[in-house]
Amino acid sequence: MRAHWALTATIIAVLFTPAQAQAANVLWEADPAKGPAAVFDGLEQDPGSITTANDPKYGASIKYETWDWNNGKERCESRGMRKNSSPYRIGSADVGKVFYFGWRAKWDVNPNGGHWISVYQLHISGASGSQPKSGPFVLRTLGDGKLHFQLTAPSGGTKHIWTVPFPTGQWNDWVIGFKLSRGNDGWVELYRNGVQQTFDNGQKRYAGATLWGTHVNTKWGVYRSGPNSGRATAWLNSAKLGTSYADVAP
């Protein structure tokens, strides 16, 4: 009997590997093989291009590229998620749940010169006229050679809660975890290259609302102020949504 149970346990261990268990918890994935239009809810190319391209290190990836024009701000971002040919959204029905986005990114965006550039946003949709349309958080530079993690409140107040030198021309792994909430029981966590980051308040989890309006859209790419110049490129690889860090860590 003991031999029978030992054999059964071995078979289970083989059939259900850690990789398979992780895959079962992935809610959404930006598979480059499917193409950007199939995995994102929208492609904002004003001006720009969003394509599947080969990176020497990680292979098939999603490439964002924007350039100068005369119409003010320049935006080349993917907006939201698409799954099984339909929009896949995080919104009012998910209040109280915890989510994690994980991805690899490489940015060549000329981050100096005093002009802001956003490279990742979790963006509010359906906000009322009096509420901010940006937020709840964004990774961006202010043209100061640094990357800031900025948190926005429903009242419109913003604060930088984490800062590092801007990592240009190199791949970095990112994970952002958050509890979806309209109140201060919401929170956010940040991981870089497998290490959980400490925010400016000395804590590894920062409290605050993460939803107002109807839903949030994850946005990768390049969004920059008009005075920026030159071509800017962002690469995205292994982008996933899950309910734990282990689900999505690149």
C-alpha positions, 0 to 999 in steps of 0.5 A: 500500500505504501509503495502504491501511494509513493508511486501515485505521489510521484505521478502527481509531481510529474504531471503537475510541475511548478511551471504548469501550476503557475500557468494555471494562475495567469489571467492574461498574457501579451503573447507577441506571436498573436500580434499587438492588436490581438492582446491589447484592447487598443493601440494608441499611435499618435504618432508611432508604431506598435509591432512584434519584433525580434530582440537579440536577448529575449526573442519575439517581443512587442516594440513601441516606437514614436517620433516627432510631430507638430501636434503636441504630446506624442503617444505610442502606447498599448491600452488595456487587455484583450482575451479571446477576442474581447476586452478583458477589464479590471473594474468595479466588479473586482473591488477588493481583489488583488492583482499583479502585472509583471513584464520585462522592459527596455527603454531608449527614450532620451530621458534628459532635458527637463521633459516628462516621459511615461513608460508605464501607466495604470490608467483610470477610465470612466472618471467623473468630470471632477476626478483626475483622468490619470492614475492611480500610478505611473512609471515616468521620468521628468527629464531629470535622468531619473525614473519615478513611481508616481501615485495619484489620489482620487482628489488629484494630488500626486506624489513620487513614492520611489525614485532610481536612476533611469535605466536606459538601453537595458532590460529590467524585470518589473512587477507591480501588485495592487489591491483594487479599492476606492478607499485607503484599504487599497495598496500598491507594491513594486518589484524590480529584477526580483527584489521588492522595493521600499517606498519613500515612507520606508514601507514595502506596501503603499496605501491608497485608492487604486480605482475611481471611475469604472475600470483601469487600463494597463498601458505600456509604451512611450507617452511624452510631452511635446518638447521631447525630440528624436525617436523613442523606443520601448520593448516589452516582453513576458507581460502577464496579469495574475493574482500573485507575484509568482504568477507573473514574475518574468 
